[in-house]
């Protein structure tokens, strides 16, 4: 195949070329010499990135209007971004998941860490849900889908174009089926001994959060014979795993009626419906109401949405995490466990842990940390990109 002639873009003399050579995957707008030609590139164009002294550094995807103006695609400036290129990346990602999981339910591609910047692929058996959150991938969705079907053998591919990241890239919100037919019912997903129901067409994100799998498992290990409260439960992540592991009872709290309906379907499919209850409502209000009712639980888990999605939102987000801990702590029986989670990359582990401990203290309780958890190994972390380590779960014994 003849090599396409890509345009070149060049770093400013003051830019940190060494960080990029050592694996940092992004170029910020203020690090690039942006002439009229660079600004005229279509969002998602592929270009050769050169250092200030004109040494080629690799192929990048360019989005001229974005703060992240370029994302590294391939260190080889001669690479060709075609279906075979996508297939090689997906095959490498698949080999890692095949080694860890005995069933095809996992995050198959985790963006930069799997060499596909801005691309998320979650796998549900024969169905894959792709989030092309960067313009370069959106423009080449056909190549990506063809490679995915070829390598992973999936028969249905859903392109889920919702989410904050797409707006930053100037992409529209749209969800469509790119291959096969849309599933007409939720997909049963086996995980940690339970069965979860994933709504891949209308659910949150891709329909299920695989990242919490090891934290679900740890919470479940605390839950034998326990009364469990699962707040911000979505489709029953913590509660169904706890019940599958021998919890006496579990109460799932969420603001979304459809999510709780899926949780109840999952409880039925898992054979634990008789020990499972749901309660729809605002989490803060419900925590307060449960305390007023004098209820206590042996294990309480709170897994809220990202309260600090950006640096700007950090202080308000930390106050919200503190408030969750303060409202949840009184519901934990003496000697019981409180698991608190954050998926905000702006709130690092230390800040989140401190906010949680402050909330517990303000509730008049004391706790020791017995476990700290992160996302599962199907969510690899690029050491050069701290943002990829967004998920934290801190378990306290009160």
Secondary structure, 3 states (H helix, E strand, C coil): CCCCCCEEEEECCCCCHHHHHCCCCEEEHHHECCCHHHHCCCCCEEEEEECCCCCEEEEEEECCCCCEEEEEEECCCCCCCCHHHHHHHHHHHHHHHHHHCCCCEEEEEEHHHHCCCCEEEEEECCEEEEEECCHHHHHCHHHHHHHHHHHHCCCEEEEEECCHHHHHCCCCCEEEEEECCCCCCCEEEEECCEEEEECCCCCCCCCCCHHHHHHHHHHHHCCCCCEEEEECCCCCHHHHHHHHCCCCEEEEEECCHHHHHHHHHHHHHHCCHHHEEEEECCHHHHHHHHHHCCCCEEEEEEECCCCCCCHHHHHHHHHHHHHHHHHHHCCEEEEEEEEEEECCCCCCHHHHHHHHHHHHHHCCCCCEEEEEECCCCCCCCCCCCHHHCCCEEEEEEC
